[in-house]
Amino acid sequence: MQRFVEVDLSSWTTLGVPVRAQELLVLEDEADIARWLERRKAAPMPELVLGGGSNVVFLEDFAGRVVRLATRGYELVGEEGGARLVRAAGGEPWDGFVRWCVTQGWGGLENLAAIPGSVGAVPVQNVGAYGLEVGERIAWVEGVDRDTGLAWTLSADECGFGYRTSRFKAAEESSRVITAVVFRLPRDEPPRLDYPDLQRWFGGRAQRVSPADVYAAVAEIRARKLPDPRVQGNVGSFFKNPLVSPAVAERLAALHPDLPRHPQPDGRVKLAAGWMIERCGLKGVREGGAMVHERQALVLCNAGGATGADFLALARRVREAVAERFGVELEVEPVLVGREGVRSLERA
Ligand SMILES: Cc1cc2nc3c(=O)[nH]c(=O)nc-3n(C[C@H](O)[C@H](O)[C@H](O)COP(=O)(O)OP(=O)(O)OC[C@H]3O[C@@H](n4cnc5c(N)ncnc54)[C@H](O)[C@@H]3O)c2cc1C
């Protein structure tokens, strides 16, 4: 187990904000996890489990311990009803794992190519992109309860997956640490190409498209659209796309006929937050070093020397502008972390 004290976290998150934590532990195997569980009893303090730090915004110094899960490994563990079961350790980098599956010729996860972060974090917000949510491919999730030290397993049905959410987001579930995820990869499912960007990319060629082709297309489209966090710190989308009732969607459509609207299976309508932010004229707007990205309005980025307070001020400004113009409350997507732990935008 590696241990760092009074550590600067800027290189441990993709936003690159310079904040400090009292302690950072890097856990590489089961024995490290057991050592950590002992240590937290001996020296209790606020704690945050971290994967790749690509969906976390530290607003200020963190008065506690950051626990970075860095366990590695993946393997085929079985077959079930025409699908492969593949298990990956929680600390495994997500994109490398997806690439490995695709290299084996195993489809199922390729629409989620090139998303930063770790395997253990994908169930937390039910990562989604290009027409797929990861919960659709999860068989079960394995973990340990850091308070009791007991191992647990939850089936996908028990995980409460929804749009960018799951039971793991609930405060009362925060003792659950995800140590591995088992994916169910269908053997004979055609590639999922209904997302507009992929339809445009492949045209009528769906019959001959392999998982590797889809992986390459998604990675290429993403690279063109999204700022690379290694160049300009960001956490991807800063806000969720709001889900509203059909009545609200109709009222908005009457006022803004070109507002993108996507009806959902549960009857609600998903609106495009990026479009609304852009229409408020906020592209390129700054608060200190934090900036609404000039091409992707849904992304707030570190334009240089941004602090957590800058991101907080910018997020509030964006939210207020959208609420005023469209009457819709945007919800922040990444996890906001203050001195003592996770916070909401309202309480931050
Ligand atoms: C450029 C860019 C593009 C992105 N695109 C997308 C996208 O298309 N779709 C999408 O859904 N997301 C996207 N994201 C957001 C992010 O990459 C994902 O949410 C990712 O799954 C976060 O993984 P992480 O390991 O970095 O998690 P972290 O940021 O380290 O943690 C996120 C949350 O999960 C918790 N957590 C992490 N690991 C564990 C664990 N093992 N057990 C329990 N809790 C844990 C943390 O405590 C925290 O609350 C993007 C981010 C960036 C920077």
The ligand as a Tripos MOL2 file, in Angstrom:
@<TRIPOS>MOLECULE
LIG
   53    58     1     0     0
SMALL
NO_CHARGES

@<TRIPOS>ATOM
      1 C1        -13.2960   13.8370  -21.1630 C.3       1 LIG1
      2 C2        -14.3320   13.1090  -20.3340 C.ar      1 LIG1
      3 C3        -15.3720   12.4660  -20.9700 C.ar      1 LIG1
      4 C4        -16.3430   11.7920  -20.2200 C.ar      1 LIG1
      5 N1        -17.3530   11.1810  -20.8800 N.ar      1 LIG1
      6 C5        -18.3140   10.5260  -20.1910 C.ar      1 LIG1
      7 C6        -19.3850    9.8760  -20.8800 C.ar      1 LIG1
      8 O1        -19.4480    9.8750  -22.1040 O.2       1 LIG1
      9 N2        -20.3330    9.2640  -20.1330 N.ar      1 LIG1
     10 C7        -20.2910    9.2360  -18.7770 C.ar      1 LIG1
     11 O2        -21.1890    8.6380  -18.1680 O.2       1 LIG1
     12 N3        -19.2780    9.8140  -18.0970 N.ar      1 LIG1
     13 C8        -18.2940   10.4630  -18.7640 C.ar      1 LIG1
     14 N4        -17.2740   11.0770  -18.0970 N.ar      1 LIG1
     15 C9        -17.2530   11.0600  -16.6290 C.3       1 LIG1
     16 C10       -16.3350    9.9700  -16.0180 C.3       1 LIG1
     17 O3        -15.3150    9.6130  -16.8910 O.3       1 LIG1
     18 C11       -17.0990    8.7190  -15.6220 C.3       1 LIG1
     19 O4        -18.1260    9.0390  -14.7090 O.3       1 LIG1
     20 C12       -16.1730    7.6740  -14.9910 C.3       1 LIG1
     21 O5        -16.8770    6.4680  -14.7810 O.3       1 LIG1
     22 C13       -15.5780    8.1100  -13.6590 C.3       1 LIG1
     23 O6        -14.6000    7.1620  -13.3040 O.3       1 LIG1
     24 P1        -13.4520    7.5000  -12.2700 P.3       1 LIG1
     25 O7        -12.7480    6.2210  -11.9630 O.co2     1 LIG1
     26 O8        -12.6120    8.6060  -12.7610 O.co2     1 LIG1
     27 O9        -14.3080    7.9480  -11.0150 O.3       1 LIG1
     28 P2        -13.9330    9.0700   -9.9520 P.3       1 LIG1
     29 O10       -14.0570   10.3950  -10.5800 O.co2     1 LIG1
     30 O11       -12.6480    8.7470   -9.2940 O.co2     1 LIG1
     31 O12       -15.1320    8.8620   -8.9190 O.3       1 LIG1
     32 C14       -16.4440    9.1880   -9.2710 C.3       1 LIG1
     33 C15       -17.3870    8.7760   -8.1250 C.3       1 LIG1
     34 O13       -17.4010    7.3720   -8.0140 O.3       1 LIG1
     35 C16       -16.9560    6.9620   -6.7160 C.3       1 LIG1
     36 N5        -16.1310    5.7680   -6.9220 N.ar      1 LIG1
     37 C17       -15.0730    5.6480   -7.7550 C.ar      1 LIG1
     38 N6        -14.5840    4.3960   -7.6880 N.ar      1 LIG1
     39 C18       -15.3570    3.7320   -6.8010 C.ar      1 LIG1
     40 C19       -15.3590    2.4000   -6.3000 C.ar      1 LIG1
     41 N7        -14.4730    1.4960   -6.7120 N.pl3     1 LIG1
     42 N8        -16.2900    2.0570   -5.3720 N.ar      1 LIG1
     43 C20       -17.2100    2.9540   -4.9420 C.ar      1 LIG1
     44 N9        -17.2680    4.2260   -5.3780 N.ar      1 LIG1
     45 C21       -16.3430    4.6010   -6.3030 C.ar      1 LIG1
     46 C22       -16.1660    8.1370   -6.1750 C.3       1 LIG1
     47 O14       -16.1740    8.1450   -4.7390 O.3       1 LIG1
     48 C23       -16.9420    9.3000   -6.7520 C.3       1 LIG1
     49 O15       -18.0930    9.5150   -5.9620 O.3       1 LIG1
     50 C24       -16.2630   11.7620  -18.8070 C.ar      1 LIG1
     51 C25       -15.2010   12.4160  -18.1750 C.ar      1 LIG1
     52 C26       -14.2410   13.0780  -18.9250 C.ar      1 LIG1
     53 C27       -13.0830   13.7470  -18.2280 C.3       1 LIG1
@<TRIPOS>BOND
     1     1     2 1
     2     2     3 ar
     3     2    52 ar
     4     3     4 ar
     5     4     5 ar
     6     4    50 ar
     7     5     6 ar
     8     6     7 ar
     9     6    13 1
    10     7     8 2
    11     7     9 ar
    12     9    10 ar
    13    10    11 2
    14    10    12 ar
    15    12    13 ar
    16    13    14 ar
    17    14    15 1
    18    14    50 ar
    19    15    16 1
    20    16    17 1
    21    16    18 1
    22    18    19 1
    23    18    20 1
    24    20    21 1
    25    20    22 1
    26    22    23 1
    27    23    24 1
    28    24    25 2
    29    24    26 1
    30    24    27 1
    31    27    28 1
    32    28    29 2
    33    28    30 1
    34    28    31 1
    35    31    32 1
    36    32    33 1
    37    33    34 1
    38    33    48 1
    39    34    35 1
    40    35    36 1
    41    35    46 1
    42    36    37 ar
    43    36    45 ar
    44    37    38 ar
    45    38    39 ar
    46    39    40 ar
    47    39    45 ar
    48    40    41 1
    49    40    42 ar
    50    42    43 ar
    51    43    44 ar
    52    44    45 ar
    53    46    47 1
    54    46    48 1
    55    48    49 1
    56    50    51 ar
    57    51    52 ar
    58    52    53 1
@<TRIPOS>SUBSTRUCTURE
     1 LIG1         1 GROUP 0 **** ****
